[in-house]
Amino acid sequence: MYSATIRINKASSASYKKALGEIKAHDRSRIAIKETSSLLQIDIHAKDAAALRATINSALKDLHVVESVSNL
C-alpha cells in the first residue's frame, strides 16, 4: 500500500472541499479530504505507485482549477 498527504495553507476563502468533493474512490486508490479555515489536507491511499501518481496528479489539477477560479 502506498500513501501520500498533501497539506495546503489556504490563502483565500475558497471552499476547496466543495470543489474537490467530486473526487471518488477508484479500484486502486481512494482519497479523503479534510478542510479547516486555514488548512486543506488531502490523504491518498493507493495499491501501487502508478495509481498513487495518477490520483495525486488528478487532485493537483483540480486544485489548480479551484485556485484559478477563486483568483478571478
Order of alpha helices (4+ residues) and beta strands (2+ residues): beta-alpha-beta-beta-alpha
